């Protein structure tokens, strides 16, 4: 048995919620320091989960914003060699490159995680026919291939130069 009462919430759950609240309210100037503090928590899984949630919220908000590259560089420095967080930040950066029609490679797309491929195949800011075609043909899962195919069909139907047959 444990000394902790059955209905008492574990301390790491309380810290997780507190971290999420703090990260949501943090100023831009204090963000890096707070992320570093959270990552010092002794419960590594919980700390990285809280930072990942923050990373996803901020990356989605800043995705096409000119401030994204500087934000991502700052966060990359704080995240350091934590494999999951570093990969997720790289994938958000790739998503931005595709959304803004910047440089990316087929290998970038085909070797990206399932999460990335699912996100790229459904998020509306990614409208690149090249990226969607590649995911429709070579996406890792049927779900990704189908979603990318649907997006391509939908975009073809709504192009001004497409011919609609009744």
DSSP file (Angstrom, degrees, kcal/mol; ACC not computed):
  #  RESIDUE AA STRUCTURE BP1 BP2  ACC     N-H-->O    O-->H-N    N-H-->O    O-->H-N    TCO  KAPPA ALPHA  PHI   PSI    X-CA   Y-CA   Z-CA
    1    1 A X              0   0    0      0, 0.0     2,-0.3     0, 0.0     0, 0.0   0.000 360.0 360.0 360.0 163.6    0.0    0.0    0.0
    2    2 A X        -     0   0    0      2,-0.2     4,-0.1     1,-0.1     0, 0.0  -0.764 360.0-131.2-109.1 154.7    0.9    3.6   -0.4
    3    3 A X  S    S+     0   0    0     -2,-0.3     2,-0.4     2,-0.1    -1,-0.1   0.646  83.2  94.9 -77.4 -14.5    1.0    6.3    2.2
    4    4 A X  S    S-     0   0    0      1,-0.1    -2,-0.2     2,-0.1     6,-0.0  -0.623  87.0-109.8 -81.5 131.2   -0.9    8.6   -0.1
    5    5 A X    >   -     0   0    0     -2,-0.4     3,-1.4     1,-0.1    -1,-0.1  -0.290  28.6-118.2 -57.7 145.9   -4.7    8.7    0.4
    6    6 A X  T 3  S+     0   0    0      1,-0.3    -1,-0.1    -4,-0.1    -2,-0.1   0.841 109.7  44.2 -57.3 -40.3   -6.5    7.1   -2.5
    7    7 A X  T 3  S+     0   0    0      2,-0.1     2,-0.4     0, 0.0    -1,-0.3   0.400  87.0 108.9 -92.2   4.5   -8.4   10.1   -3.7
    8    8 A X  S <  S-     0   0    0     -3,-1.4     2,-0.2     1,-0.1     3,-0.1  -0.664  72.9-120.5 -83.5 133.2   -5.5   12.6   -3.4
    9    9 A X        -     0   0    0     -2,-0.4     5,-0.1     1,-0.1    -2,-0.1  -0.498  32.7-105.2 -72.8 136.5   -4.2   13.8   -6.7
   10   10 A X    >>  -     0   0    0     -2,-0.2     4,-1.4     1,-0.1     3,-1.0  -0.290  26.4-120.3 -60.5 145.7   -0.5   13.1   -7.3
   11   11 A X  H 3> S+     0   0    0      1,-0.3     4,-2.5     2,-0.2     5,-0.2   0.831 111.0  59.8 -59.1 -33.7    1.8   16.1   -6.9
   12   12 A X  H 3> S+     0   0    0      1,-0.2     4,-2.3     2,-0.2    -1,-0.3   0.824 102.0  54.2 -67.3 -27.8    3.0   15.8  -10.5
   13   13 A X  H <> S+     0   0    0     -3,-1.0     4,-2.2     2,-0.2    -1,-0.2   0.906 109.5  47.4 -67.9 -41.0   -0.5   16.3  -11.8
   14   14 A X  H  X S+     0   0    0     -4,-1.4     4,-2.3     2,-0.2    -2,-0.2   0.917 112.9  48.2 -65.2 -42.9   -0.9   19.5   -9.8
   15   15 A X  H  X S+     0   0    0     -4,-2.5     4,-3.2     2,-0.2     5,-0.2   0.907 108.7  55.1 -64.1 -40.5    2.5   20.7  -11.1
   16   16 A X  H  X S+     0   0    0     -4,-2.3     4,-2.6     2,-0.2    -2,-0.2   0.942 110.2  45.0 -57.3 -49.8    1.5   19.8  -14.7
   17   17 A X  H  X S+     0   0    0     -4,-2.2     4,-2.2     1,-0.2    -1,-0.2   0.905 114.0  49.8 -62.1 -40.8   -1.7   21.9  -14.4
   18   18 A X  H  X S+     0   0    0     -4,-2.3     4,-2.8     2,-0.2    -2,-0.2   0.928 110.6  49.9 -64.3 -43.5    0.2   24.8  -12.8
   19   19 A X  H  X S+     0   0    0     -4,-3.2     4,-3.1     2,-0.2     5,-0.3   0.920 109.2  51.7 -60.1 -44.2    2.9   24.7  -15.5
   20   20 A X  H  X S+     0   0    0     -4,-2.6     4,-2.0    -5,-0.2    -1,-0.2   0.926 112.2  46.1 -59.8 -44.1    0.3   24.7  -18.3
   21   21 A X  H  X S+     0   0    0     -4,-2.2     4,-1.6     2,-0.2    -2,-0.2   0.924 114.2  47.5 -63.4 -44.7   -1.4   27.8  -16.7
   22   22 A X  H  X S+     0   0    0     -4,-2.8     4,-0.9     1,-0.2    -2,-0.2   0.915 112.8  48.8 -63.2 -42.9    2.0   29.5  -16.2
   23   23 A X  H  < S+     0   0    0     -4,-3.1     3,-0.3     1,-0.2    -1,-0.2   0.847 109.0  53.4 -66.7 -33.6    3.1   28.8  -19.8
   24   24 A X  H  < S+     0   0    0     -4,-2.0    -1,-0.2    -5,-0.3    -2,-0.2   0.853 116.6  38.1 -68.3 -33.1   -0.2   30.0  -21.2
   25   25 A X  H  < S+     0   0    0     -4,-1.6    -1,-0.2    -5,-0.2    -2,-0.2   0.482  88.5 121.3 -96.6  -4.0    0.2   33.3  -19.4
   26   26 A X     <  -     0   0    0     -4,-0.9     2,-0.1    -3,-0.3     5,-0.1  -0.275  61.5-121.9 -68.1 144.9    3.9   33.9  -19.8
   27   27 A X     >  -     0   0    0      1,-0.1     4,-1.0     4,-0.0     3,-0.5  -0.425  24.4-111.8 -77.4 159.9    5.2   37.0  -21.5
   28   28 A X  T >4 S+     0   0    0      1,-0.2     3,-0.5     2,-0.2     4,-0.5   0.884 118.3  54.8 -58.0 -39.6    7.4   36.6  -24.6
   29   29 A X  T 34 S+     0   0    0      1,-0.2     4,-0.3     2,-0.1    -1,-0.2   0.806 115.5  37.2 -66.2 -30.3   10.4   38.0  -22.6
   30   30 A X  T 3> S+     0   0    0     -3,-0.5     4,-2.2     1,-0.1    -1,-0.2   0.454  90.3  95.3-101.2  -2.5   10.0   35.4  -19.8
   31   31 A X  H <X S+     0   0    0     -4,-1.0     4,-2.7    -3,-0.5     5,-0.2   0.921  83.2  48.0 -59.5 -50.5    9.0   32.4  -22.0
   32   32 A X  H  > S+     0   0    0     -4,-0.5     4,-2.4     1,-0.2    -1,-0.2   0.907 112.7  49.0 -60.3 -43.4   12.5   30.8  -22.4
   33   33 A X  H  > S+     0   0    0     -4,-0.3     4,-2.1     2,-0.2    -1,-0.2   0.899 112.5  48.0 -64.1 -40.2   13.3   31.0  -18.7
   34   34 A X  H  X S+     0   0    0     -4,-2.2     4,-2.7     2,-0.2    -2,-0.2   0.919 110.6  50.6 -67.9 -42.5    9.9   29.5  -17.8
   35   35 A X  H  X S+     0   0    0     -4,-2.7     4,-2.3     1,-0.2    -2,-0.2   0.924 110.9  50.1 -59.5 -43.6   10.3   26.6  -20.3
   36   36 A X  H  X S+     0   0    0     -4,-2.4     4,-0.6    -5,-0.2    -1,-0.2   0.899 110.4  50.2 -61.3 -40.9   13.8   26.0  -18.9
   37   37 A X  H >< S+     0   0    0     -4,-2.1     3,-1.2     1,-0.2     4,-0.3   0.929 109.9  49.5 -63.3 -46.1   12.4   25.9  -15.3
   38   38 A X  H >< S+     0   0    0     -4,-2.7     3,-1.9     1,-0.3    -2,-0.2   0.910 106.8  56.1 -59.8 -42.1    9.7   23.5  -16.3
   39   39 A X  H 3< S+     0   0    0     -4,-2.3    -1,-0.3     1,-0.3    -2,-0.2   0.618  97.2  64.7 -69.4 -11.1   12.2   21.2  -18.0
   40   40 A X  T << S+     0   0    0     -3,-1.2    -1,-0.3    -4,-0.6    -2,-0.2   0.514  74.3 121.0 -85.1  -5.8   14.2   21.0  -14.7
   41   41 A X  S <  S-     0   0    0     -3,-1.9     6,-0.1    -4,-0.3    -3,-0.0  -0.286  71.5-127.8 -58.0 141.5   11.2   19.2  -13.0
   42   42 A X  S    S+     0   0    0      1,-0.2     2,-1.3     2,-0.1     3,-0.2   0.758  99.1  74.9 -65.5 -23.3   12.3   15.8  -11.6
   43   43 A X     >  -     0   0    0      1,-0.2     4,-2.5     2,-0.1     5,-0.2  -0.733  67.1-176.2 -90.8  92.7    9.4   14.2  -13.4
   44   44 A X  H  > S+     0   0    0     -2,-1.3     4,-2.8     1,-0.2     5,-0.2   0.883  76.6  51.5 -60.3 -44.7   10.9   14.3  -17.0
   45   45 A X  H  > S+     0   0    0      1,-0.2     4,-2.1     2,-0.2    -1,-0.2   0.924 113.1  44.8 -61.1 -45.3    7.8   12.9  -18.8
   46   46 A X  H  > S+     0   0    0      2,-0.2     4,-2.3     1,-0.2    -1,-0.2   0.918 113.6  50.0 -65.5 -43.6    5.4   15.3  -17.1
   47   47 A X  H  X S+     0   0    0     -4,-2.5     4,-2.3     1,-0.2    -2,-0.2   0.924 112.5  46.4 -62.6 -45.1    7.7   18.3  -17.7
   48   48 A X  H  X S+     0   0    0     -4,-2.8     4,-2.6     1,-0.2    -1,-0.2   0.856 110.3  54.1 -67.6 -33.6    8.2   17.4  -21.4
   49   49 A X  H  X S+     0   0    0     -4,-2.1     4,-2.3    -5,-0.2    -1,-0.2   0.916 109.8  47.5 -64.8 -41.9    4.5   16.9  -21.8
   50   50 A X  H  X S+     0   0    0     -4,-2.3     4,-2.0     2,-0.2    -2,-0.2   0.921 114.1  46.4 -64.9 -43.6    3.8   20.4  -20.4
   51   51 A X  H  X S+     0   0    0     -4,-2.3     4,-3.2     2,-0.2    -2,-0.2   0.895 111.0  52.9 -67.0 -39.1    6.4   22.0  -22.7
   52   52 A X  H  X S+     0   0    0     -4,-2.6     4,-2.8     2,-0.2     5,-0.2   0.922 107.7  50.9 -62.0 -42.9    5.1   20.1  -25.7
   53   53 A X  H  X S+     0   0    0     -4,-2.3     4,-2.1     2,-0.2    -1,-0.2   0.921 113.8  45.1 -59.7 -43.1    1.6   21.3  -25.1
   54   54 A X  H  X S+     0   0    0     -4,-2.0     4,-2.9     2,-0.2     5,-0.3   0.929 111.5  52.6 -65.0 -45.8    3.0   24.9  -24.9
   55   55 A X  H  X S+     0   0    0     -4,-3.2     4,-3.1     1,-0.2     5,-0.3   0.921 111.0  47.2 -56.3 -46.4    5.1   24.4  -28.0
   56   56 A X  H  X S+     0   0    0     -4,-2.8     4,-2.1     2,-0.2    -1,-0.2   0.904 112.6  48.6 -65.3 -41.2    2.1   23.2  -30.0
   57   57 A X  H  X S+     0   0    0     -4,-2.1     4,-1.6    -5,-0.2    -2,-0.2   0.937 117.5  40.9 -63.8 -46.3   -0.1   26.0  -28.8
   58   58 A X  H  X S+     0   0    0     -4,-2.9     4,-2.7     2,-0.2    -2,-0.2   0.908 113.9  51.9 -70.0 -42.6    2.6   28.6  -29.6
   59   59 A X  H  X S+     0   0    0     -4,-3.1     4,-1.1    -5,-0.3    -1,-0.2   0.913 110.4  48.9 -62.4 -42.0    3.7   27.1  -32.9
   60   60 A X  H  < S+     0   0    0     -4,-2.1     3,-0.3    -5,-0.3     4,-0.3   0.901 114.0  46.8 -63.3 -39.8    0.1   26.9  -34.2
   61   61 A X  H  < S+     0   0    0     -4,-1.6     3,-0.2    -5,-0.2    -2,-0.2   0.882 122.5  33.9 -68.6 -38.8   -0.4   30.6  -33.2
   62   62 A X  H >< S+     0   0    0     -4,-2.7     3,-2.1     1,-0.2     6,-0.4   0.413  82.2 117.7 -96.7   0.9    2.9   31.8  -34.7
   63   63 A X  T 3< S+     0   0    0     -4,-1.1    -1,-0.2     1,-0.3    -2,-0.1   0.796  90.6  20.6 -46.1 -48.9    3.0   29.4  -37.7
   64   64 A X  T 3  S+     0   0    0     -4,-0.3    -1,-0.3    -3,-0.2     2,-0.2   0.313 100.9 112.8-103.9   8.7    2.9   32.0  -40.5
   65   65 A X  S X  S-     0   0    0     -3,-2.1     3,-1.9     1,-0.1     4,-0.3  -0.566  74.0-127.0 -80.6 142.0    4.0   34.9  -38.3
   66   66 A X  T 3  S+     0   0    0      1,-0.3     4,-0.4    -2,-0.2     3,-0.4   0.715 108.0  65.7 -60.2 -18.9    7.4   36.6  -39.1
   67   67 A X  T 3> S+     0   0    0      1,-0.2     4,-2.2     2,-0.1    -1,-0.3   0.621  77.5  88.9 -77.8 -12.3    8.2   36.0  -35.4
   68   68 A X  H <> S+     0   0    0     -3,-1.9     4,-3.2    -6,-0.4     5,-0.3   0.912  81.8  52.1 -56.0 -50.5    8.2   32.2  -35.7
   69   69 A X  H  > S+     0   0    0     -3,-0.4     4,-2.3    -4,-0.3    -1,-0.2   0.911 113.0  43.9 -57.6 -44.1   11.9   31.7  -36.7
   70   70 A X  H  > S+     0   0    0     -4,-0.4     4,-2.3     2,-0.2    -1,-0.2   0.915 115.4  49.4 -66.1 -41.7   13.3   33.7  -33.8
   71   71 A X  H  X S+     0   0    0     -4,-2.2     4,-2.6     1,-0.2    -2,-0.2   0.936 112.1  48.1 -60.5 -47.0   10.8   32.0  -31.4
   72   72 A X  H  X S+     0   0    0     -4,-3.2     4,-2.6     1,-0.2    -2,-0.2   0.892 111.0  50.7 -63.4 -40.2   11.7   28.5  -32.7
   73   73 A X  H  X S+     0   0    0     -4,-2.3     4,-1.8    -5,-0.3    -1,-0.2   0.919 111.4  48.0 -64.0 -43.6   15.5   29.2  -32.4
   74   74 A X  H  X S+     0   0    0     -4,-2.3     4,-1.8     1,-0.2    -2,-0.2   0.937 114.1  46.2 -61.8 -46.7   15.1   30.4  -28.8
   75   75 A X  H  X S+     0   0    0     -4,-2.6     4,-3.1     1,-0.2     5,-0.3   0.883 108.1  56.7 -65.3 -37.7   13.0   27.4  -27.9
   76   76 A X  H  X S+     0   0    0     -4,-2.6     4,-2.2     1,-0.2    -1,-0.2   0.889 106.5  50.7 -60.3 -38.8   15.5   25.0  -29.7
   77   77 A X  H  < S+     0   0    0     -4,-1.8    -1,-0.2     2,-0.2    -2,-0.2   0.909 114.2  43.3 -64.7 -42.1   18.2   26.4  -27.5
   78   78 A X  H  < S+     0   0    0     -4,-1.8    -2,-0.2     1,-0.2    -1,-0.2   0.904 113.8  50.3 -70.6 -41.8   16.2   25.8  -24.3
   79   79 A X  H >< S+     0   0    0     -4,-3.1     3,-1.0     1,-0.2    -2,-0.2   0.875  84.5 166.9 -66.1 -38.1   15.0   22.3  -25.4
   80   80 A X  T 3<  -     0   0    0     -4,-2.2    -1,-0.2    -5,-0.3    -2,-0.1  -0.362  62.4  -9.1  63.8-129.1   18.5   21.2  -26.3
   81   81 A X  T 3  S+     0   0    0     -2,-0.1     2,-1.0    -4,-0.1    -1,-0.2   0.037  86.9 130.1 -98.2  26.0   19.0   17.5  -26.8
   82   82 A X    <>  -     0   0    0     -3,-1.0     4,-2.7     1,-0.2     5,-0.3  -0.718  49.9-152.0 -80.1 106.8   15.5   16.3  -25.7
   83   83 A X  H  > S+     0   0    0     -2,-1.0     4,-2.5     1,-0.2     5,-0.2   0.853  85.0  45.3 -54.9 -48.3   14.7   14.1  -28.7
   84   84 A X  H  > S+     0   0    0      1,-0.2     4,-2.6     2,-0.2    -1,-0.2   0.954 117.4  42.9 -64.3 -49.0   10.9   14.3  -28.7
   85   85 A X  H  > S+     0   0    0      1,-0.2     4,-2.3     2,-0.2    -1,-0.2   0.894 114.4  51.0 -64.9 -39.8   10.7   18.1  -28.2
   86   86 A X  H  X S+     0   0    0     -4,-2.7     4,-2.2     2,-0.2    -1,-0.2   0.916 112.1  47.1 -63.7 -42.4   13.5   18.8  -30.7
   87   87 A X  H  X S+     0   0    0     -4,-2.5     4,-2.5    -5,-0.3    -2,-0.2   0.929 111.0  51.0 -65.4 -43.9   11.8   16.7  -33.3
   88   88 A X  H  X S+     0   0    0     -4,-2.6     4,-2.1     1,-0.2    -1,-0.2   0.905 110.6  49.0 -62.1 -40.2    8.4   18.2  -32.8
   89   89 A X  H  X S+     0   0    0     -4,-2.3     4,-2.0     2,-0.2    -1,-0.2   0.905 110.6  50.7 -65.4 -40.8    9.9   21.7  -33.1
   90   90 A X  H  X S+     0   0    0     -4,-2.2     4,-2.2     1,-0.2    -2,-0.2   0.898 110.0  51.1 -61.3 -39.3   11.7   20.7  -36.3
   91   91 A X  H  X S+     0   0    0     -4,-2.5     4,-2.5     2,-0.2    -2,-0.2   0.874 107.6  51.0 -69.6 -35.9    8.4   19.4  -37.7
   92   92 A X  H  X S+     0   0    0     -4,-2.1     4,-2.1     2,-0.2    -1,-0.2   0.891 110.0  51.5 -64.0 -37.4    6.5   22.6  -36.8
   93   93 A X  H  X S+     0   0    0     -4,-2.0     4,-2.1     2,-0.2    -2,-0.2   0.886 110.0  48.8 -65.8 -39.0    9.3   24.4  -38.7
   94   94 A X  H  X S+     0   0    0     -4,-2.2     4,-2.4     2,-0.2    -2,-0.2   0.907 108.7  53.3 -65.3 -42.4    8.8   22.1  -41.7
   95   95 A X  H  X S+     0   0    0     -4,-2.5     4,-2.5     1,-0.2    -2,-0.2   0.904 109.4  49.5 -59.0 -41.1    5.1   22.7  -41.6
   96   96 A X  H  X S+     0   0    0     -4,-2.1     4,-2.4     2,-0.2    -1,-0.2   0.923 108.0  53.4 -62.9 -44.6    5.8   26.4  -41.7
   97   97 A X  H  <>S+     0   0    0     -4,-2.1     5,-3.6     1,-0.2    -2,-0.2   0.909 112.5  44.3 -58.7 -42.7    8.1   26.0  -44.7
   98   98 A X  H ><5S+     0   0    0     -4,-2.4     3,-1.2     3,-0.2    -1,-0.2   0.927 112.7  51.3 -67.7 -44.3    5.4   24.1  -46.6
   99   99 A X  H 3<5S+     0   0    0     -4,-2.5    -2,-0.2     1,-0.3    -1,-0.2   0.851 115.7  41.4 -61.6 -35.2    2.7   26.6  -45.6
  100  100 A X  T 3<5S-     0   0    0     -4,-2.4    -1,-0.3    -5,-0.2    -2,-0.2   0.303 113.8-115.1 -97.0   9.1    4.8   29.6  -46.7
  101  101 A X  T < 5 +     0   0    0     -3,-1.2    -3,-0.2    -4,-0.2     2,-0.1   0.887  67.0 145.5  58.1  41.8    6.1   27.8  -49.9
  102  102 A X      < -     0   0    0     -5,-3.6     2,-0.2    -6,-0.2    -1,-0.1  -0.357  57.4 -56.8 -95.6-176.9    9.6   27.8  -48.6
  103  103 A X        +     0   0    0     -2,-0.1     2,-0.3     2,-0.0    -1,-0.1  -0.396  66.8 141.8 -70.4 132.7   12.3   25.1  -49.2
  104  104 A X        -     0   0    0     -2,-0.2     2,-0.3    -7,-0.1     3,-0.0  -0.953  35.1-130.5-157.1 165.2   11.6   21.5  -48.2
  105  105 A X     >  -     0   0    0     -2,-0.3     4,-1.5     1,-0.1     5,-0.1  -0.827  23.7-116.7-121.9 161.2   12.3   18.1  -49.7
  106  106 A X  H  > S+     0   0    0     -2,-0.3     4,-2.8     1,-0.2     5,-0.2   0.883 118.1  56.3 -59.5 -38.5   10.3   15.0  -50.3
  107  107 A X  H  > S+     0   0    0      1,-0.2     4,-2.1     2,-0.2    -1,-0.2   0.884 100.5  58.0 -62.7 -38.1   12.5   13.2  -47.8
  108  108 A X  H  4 S+     0   0    0      1,-0.2     4,-0.4     2,-0.2    -1,-0.2   0.930 113.4  39.8 -54.0 -45.6   11.5   15.7  -45.2
  109  109 A X  H >< S+     0   0    0     -4,-1.5     3,-0.7     1,-0.2    -2,-0.2   0.919 116.2  47.0 -72.4 -46.1    7.9   14.8  -45.7
  110  110 A X  H 3< S+     0   0    0     -4,-2.8    -1,-0.2     1,-0.2    -2,-0.2   0.732 115.5  45.1 -75.5 -21.2    8.2   11.1  -46.1
  111  111 A X  T 3< S+     0   0    0     -4,-2.1    -1,-0.2    -5,-0.2    -2,-0.2   0.460  90.5 108.7 -98.4  -1.6   10.5   10.6  -43.1
  112  112 A X  S <  S-     0   0    0     -3,-0.7    -3,-0.1    -4,-0.4   -25,-0.0  -0.256  79.5 -86.5 -70.6 163.2    8.5   12.9  -40.8
  113  113 A X     >  -     0   0    0      1,-0.1     4,-2.4   -26,-0.1     5,-0.2  -0.126  33.4-108.9 -66.4 163.6    6.4   11.4  -37.9
  114  114 A X  H  > S+     0   0    0      1,-0.2     4,-2.8     2,-0.2     5,-0.3   0.905 121.2  56.9 -57.3 -42.1    2.9   10.1  -38.2
  115  115 A X  H  > S+     0   0    0      1,-0.2     4,-2.7     2,-0.2    -1,-0.2   0.939 108.2  46.2 -55.6 -48.5    1.8   13.2  -36.2
  116  116 A X  H  > S+     0   0    0      1,-0.2     4,-3.3     2,-0.2     5,-0.3   0.942 112.4  48.9 -61.7 -48.0    3.4   15.5  -38.8
  117  117 A X  H  X S+     0   0    0     -4,-2.4     4,-1.6     1,-0.2    -1,-0.2   0.900 113.0  47.7 -61.9 -40.6    1.9   13.7  -41.8
  118  118 A X  H  X S+     0   0    0     -4,-2.8     4,-0.9     2,-0.2    -1,-0.2   0.943 114.9  46.3 -62.4 -46.5   -1.6   13.7  -40.3
  119  119 A X  H >X S+     0   0    0     -4,-2.7     4,-2.7    -5,-0.3     3,-1.0   0.933 112.6  48.9 -62.4 -47.4   -1.3   17.4  -39.4
  120  120 A X  H 3< S+     0   0    0     -4,-3.3    -1,-0.2     1,-0.2    -2,-0.2   0.807 109.2  54.3 -64.1 -28.9    0.1   18.4  -42.8
  121  121 A X  H 3< S+     0   0    0     -4,-1.6    -1,-0.2    -5,-0.3    30,-0.2   0.666 121.5  26.3 -81.4 -14.7   -2.7   16.5  -44.6
  122  122 A X  H << S+     0   0    0     -3,-1.0     2,-0.3    -4,-0.9    -2,-0.2   0.662  89.2 101.7-120.6 -22.4   -5.5   18.2  -42.7
  123  123 A X    ><  -     0   0    0     -4,-2.7     3,-1.5    -5,-0.2    -4,-0.0  -0.499  64.2-142.1 -72.7 130.3   -4.4   21.7  -41.6
  124  124 A X  T 3  S+     0   0    0     -2,-0.3    -1,-0.2     1,-0.3    -4,-0.0   0.733  93.9  69.2 -67.6 -24.0   -5.8   24.3  -44.0
  125  125 A X  T 3  S+     0   0    0      1,-0.1     2,-1.0     2,-0.1    -1,-0.3   0.741  86.5  76.5 -69.0 -20.0   -2.7   26.5  -44.0
  126  126 A X    <   +     0   0    0     -3,-1.5    -1,-0.1     1,-0.2   -27,-0.1  -0.808  51.2 148.0 -90.7 103.7   -0.9   23.7  -45.9
  127  127 A X        +     0   0    0     -2,-1.0     2,-0.4   -29,-0.2    -1,-0.2   0.260  18.3 135.9-118.7   8.7   -2.3   24.1  -49.4
  128  128 A X     >  -     0   0    0      1,-0.2     4,-2.7    -3,-0.1     5,-0.2  -0.438  43.4-156.6 -64.1 114.6    0.8   23.0  -51.3
  129  129 A X  H  > S+     0   0    0     -2,-0.4     4,-2.6     1,-0.2     5,-0.2   0.861  94.1  55.2 -59.5 -34.1   -0.3   20.7  -54.1
  130  130 A X  H  > S+     0   0    0      2,-0.2     4,-2.2     1,-0.2    -1,-0.2   0.936 110.9  42.8 -64.4 -46.0    3.2   19.2  -54.2
  131  131 A X  H  > S+     0   0    0      2,-0.2     4,-2.4     1,-0.2    -2,-0.2   0.928 116.2  47.7 -66.8 -44.6    3.1   18.3  -50.5
  132  132 A X  H  X S+     0   0    0     -4,-2.7     4,-2.5     2,-0.2    -2,-0.2   0.896 111.8  50.6 -65.1 -39.1   -0.4   17.0  -50.6
  133  133 A X  H  X S+     0   0    0     -4,-2.6     4,-2.0    -5,-0.2     5,-0.2   0.920 110.6  49.3 -62.7 -43.6    0.3   14.9  -53.7
  134  134 A X  H  X S+     0   0    0     -4,-2.2     4,-3.5     1,-0.2    -2,-0.2   0.916 113.4  45.9 -62.5 -43.0    3.3   13.4  -52.0
  135  135 A X  H  X S+     0   0    0     -4,-2.4     4,-1.8     1,-0.2    -1,-0.2   0.870 110.7  53.7 -68.1 -35.9    1.4   12.6  -48.9
  136  136 A X  H  < S+     0   0    0     -4,-2.5    -1,-0.2    -5,-0.2    -2,-0.2   0.855 120.6  32.6 -65.4 -34.0   -1.5   11.2  -51.0
  137  137 A X  H  < S+     0   0    0     -4,-2.0    -2,-0.2    -5,-0.2    -1,-0.2   0.865 137.0  17.8 -88.6 -40.9    0.9    8.9  -52.7
  138  138 A X  H  < S+     0   0    0     -4,-3.5    -3,-0.2    -5,-0.2    -2,-0.2   0.213  79.3 139.3-125.6  15.3    3.5    8.1  -50.1
  139  139 A X     <  -     0   0    0     -4,-1.8     6,-0.1    -5,-0.2   -29,-0.1  -0.295  58.4-122.7 -59.1 148.2    2.0    9.0  -46.7
  140  140 A X  S    S+     0   0    0    -27,-0.1     2,-0.3     4,-0.0    -1,-0.1   0.826  88.9  38.7 -66.7 -33.6    2.8    6.4  -44.1
  141  141 A X  S  > S-     0   0    0      1,-0.1     4,-2.4   -27,-0.1     5,-0.2  -0.811  78.9-121.1-120.2 159.2   -0.7    5.5  -43.2
  142  142 A X  H  > S+     0   0    0     -2,-0.3     4,-3.0     1,-0.2     5,-0.3   0.879 114.4  59.3 -61.4 -37.9   -4.0    5.1  -45.1
  143  143 A X  H  > S+     0   0    0      1,-0.2     4,-2.3     2,-0.2    -1,-0.2   0.918 108.4  43.7 -57.8 -44.9   -5.5    7.8  -43.0
  144  144 A X  H  > S+     0   0    0      2,-0.2     4,-2.7     1,-0.2     5,-0.3   0.938 114.1  49.4 -66.4 -47.7   -2.8   10.3  -44.2
  145  145 A X  H  X S+     0   0    0     -4,-2.4     4,-2.2     1,-0.2    -2,-0.2   0.916 114.1  45.9 -59.9 -43.7   -3.1    9.2  -47.8
  146  146 A X  H  X S+     0   0    0     -4,-3.0     4,-2.6     2,-0.2    -1,-0.2   0.920 112.8  49.1 -66.2 -44.0   -6.9    9.5  -47.8
  147  147 A X  H  X S+     0   0    0     -4,-2.3     4,-2.3    -5,-0.3    -2,-0.2   0.919 113.1  47.0 -63.0 -43.1   -6.9   12.9  -46.0
  148  148 A X  H  X S+     0   0    0     -4,-2.7     4,-2.3     2,-0.2    -1,-0.2   0.901 111.5  51.5 -65.8 -39.9   -4.3   14.3  -48.5
  149  149 A X  H  X S+     0   0    0     -4,-2.2     4,-2.6    -5,-0.3    -2,-0.2   0.919 109.8  49.6 -61.8 -43.7   -6.3   12.9  -51.5
  150  150 A X  H  X S+     0   0    0     -4,-2.6     4,-2.7     1,-0.2    -2,-0.2   0.914 110.2  50.6 -61.7 -42.7   -9.5   14.5  -50.2
  151  151 A X  H  X S+     0   0    0     -4,-2.3     4,-2.6   -30,-0.2    -1,-0.2   0.910 110.9  49.0 -62.2 -41.4   -7.7   17.8  -49.8
  152  152 A X  H  X S+     0   0    0     -4,-2.3     4,-2.3     2,-0.2    -2,-0.2   0.929 112.5  47.3 -63.3 -45.1   -6.4   17.6  -53.3
  153  153 A X  H  X S+     0   0    0     -4,-2.6     4,-1.9     1,-0.2    -2,-0.2   0.917 113.0  49.5 -62.3 -43.2   -9.8   16.8  -54.7
  154  154 A X  H  X S+     0   0    0     -4,-2.7     4,-1.1     1,-0.2    -2,-0.2   0.912 111.7  47.7 -63.1 -43.3  -11.4   19.6  -52.8
  155  155 A X  H  < S+     0   0    0     -4,-2.6     4,-0.4     1,-0.2    -1,-0.2   0.867 109.9  53.3 -68.9 -34.0   -8.8   22.1  -53.9
  156  156 A X  H >< S+     0   0    0     -4,-2.3     3,-0.8     1,-0.2    -1,-0.2   0.882 107.5  51.8 -64.8 -37.5   -9.2   21.0  -57.6
  157  157 A X  H 3< S+     0   0    0     -4,-1.9    -1,-0.2     1,-0.2    -2,-0.2   0.766 113.2  44.7 -70.0 -25.0  -12.9   21.5  -57.4
  158  158 A X  T 3< S+     0   0    0     -4,-1.1     2,-0.3    -3,-0.2    -1,-0.2   0.317  82.8 113.7-105.8   8.3  -12.5   25.1  -56.0
  159  159 A X    X   -     0   0    0     -3,-0.8     3,-1.5    -4,-0.4    -3,-0.0  -0.625  67.8-133.9 -77.3 138.0   -9.8   26.3  -58.4
  160  160 A X  T 3  S+     0   0    0     -2,-0.3    -1,-0.1     1,-0.3    -4,-0.0   0.808 104.5  50.9 -62.1 -29.1  -11.0   29.1  -60.7
  161  161 A X  T 3  S+     0   0    0      2,-0.1    -1,-0.3    -3,-0.0     2,-0.2   0.441  86.2 108.6 -91.3   2.7   -9.5   27.4  -63.7
  162  162 A X    <   -     0   0    0     -3,-1.5     2,-0.6    -6,-0.1    -5,-0.0  -0.520  68.7-127.5 -80.2 148.8  -11.0   24.0  -63.1
  163  163 A X        -     0   0    0     -2,-0.2     2,-0.6     2,-0.0    -2,-0.1  -0.841  18.8-150.8 -97.3 123.3  -13.8   22.8  -65.4
  164  164 A X        -     0   0    0     -2,-0.6     2,-0.5     2,-0.0    -7,-0.0  -0.829   6.9-158.6 -96.9 125.4  -16.9   21.6  -63.6
  165  165 A X              0   0    0     -2,-0.6    -2,-0.0     1,-0.1     0, 0.0  -0.871 360.0 360.0-103.4 135.7  -18.9   18.9  -65.3
  166  166 A X              0   0    0     -2,-0.5    -1,-0.1     0, 0.0    -2,-0.0   0.420 360.0 360.0 -95.0 360.0  -22.5   18.5  -64.4
